[in-house]
Amino acid sequence: MTKLMMTTSGTRGVVGENLDPILTCKIAMAFGTFSVSDKPIIVGGDTRTSHDMYKRSVIAGLQSVGRNVIDIGMVPTPTVQQMIRKHSAAGGVVVTASHNPIIWNGIKLMNETGSFLDDAQHNTFLDILDNQKFDLKPWNLIGTVTEDNYAIDDHIDLILSKIDTSVLKGSGLNVLVDVNHGAGALADPPLFKKLGINVTYLYGEPDGKFSHPPEPNKANLSGLIEEMKTCNYDIGFSQDPDADRLVIVGNTGEFIGEDVSLAFCIDYILEKENKDGQDVVVNLSTSNIIEWVAKKHGATTHYSKIGETNVTQKIKELGAIVGGEGNGGVMYPKIGWGRDSLTGIVVALCRLAETKKTVEEIVSDYPKYHMLREKIQVKSRDQIQSVLDKLKSKYSEEKVCTQDGVKVYLERGWIQVRASNTEPIVRIFIEANTKQQAENWFADVSLAIS
């Protein structure tokens, strides 16, 4: 049986195996007890086939501890974050397993600011859950349920109020989006309609029956890449099921990579903000391309542990202009505290229209790094420390950071090995100046930790 994953990034498990409605109900009871405010809690989720089953159990759990619920239906994860702000809510619960395979689902928890729980908040929540210290209410004090059917529209309107999209009027851009049956299939059509941009969708039914593995990486996007090679489109996008991550494909089918997709957007945001001493925050597994982009605009790059909540906390601490994660997650604080593919789409389109260049022409000026991302399955997280100890031993003469797993800084790049927050795997990140160097380092790492 696959082990249940429970971190600040959320709870994730396999449907019908270790994630059942009883557990999700208890998670909601614990979260409702944790959120002591009398303000409502937002509930939404992506399009996975088990959405309704888990959402009902979550709502029941929240009601049982006296919490009023605003149900916003099937929506992107960043839409939940925005509705927490709109309704001045106590927090939010998202039914999603993000980029995990189709057999998974899960629960993400957000606080009153619209960001994920920090470590201290998560530990308090876990104590309530583990000890089942639920604040159950009698018949006359159970929570109520109302609906907000305009959440996606409100989210889009917020983005368009913060980003000047006038450059898109009459641009004639033609876009292809791989929504892969996820929440993007619900949010993208009203977004593109308001932008006045021509768009075609791949796998556009919002039914959660993914046509390919849901993580938006090159190996999984052959359909998008091949269709882009027809040269009928100016840019291609792919989103993960809960539409918080975004990757870009150029008009000739070039997959520019998750990190460069993030850099593509950060570059434009820094140019538009145009402020002295700007700060950028990304996580430790993000490419050095962000440092290059930041320096171009006189900005400073700061690094956090992996995990959206860690990036968010660092952004708040520094008052950073922009941030994100190397998996294609753009975080623009003037809009929201989380990764938001809808924001990323708008930024990327504005950049194309303004520069009148292709994606390939824009990124041709960027330095070339080769990023290799691999993963190793483990039976339990207990095995991971021995893996990290072996890596530290092999590279004991090099500069090593242990803030999140083990990151080794080498002359022409870096290596990071860490436990996944969302799956029972060890993730390996390697960046080098050449593909061959990255592959050589991966061979060395594999041998060292075997």
Secondary structure by P-SEA (a helix, b strand, c coil): cccccccccbbbbcccccccaaaaaaaaaaaaaaacccbbbbbccccccaaaaaaaaaaaaaaaabbbbbbbccccaaaaaaaaaaaccccccccccccccccccbbbbbccccccccaaaaaaaaaaaaaccccccccccbbbbbbbcaaaaaaaaaaaaacccccccccbbbbbbccccccccccaaaaaaaaccccccccccccccccccccccccccaaaaaaaaaccccbbbbbcccccbbbbbccccccccaaaaaaaaaaaaaaaacccbbbbbbcccccaaaaaaaaaacbbbbbbcccaaaaaaaaaaacccccccccbbbbbccccccccaaaaaaaaaaaaaaacccccccccccbbbbbbbbbbbbccccaaaaaaaaaaaaaccccccccccbbbbccccbbbbbbbccccbbbbbbbcccaaaaaaaaaaaaaaac
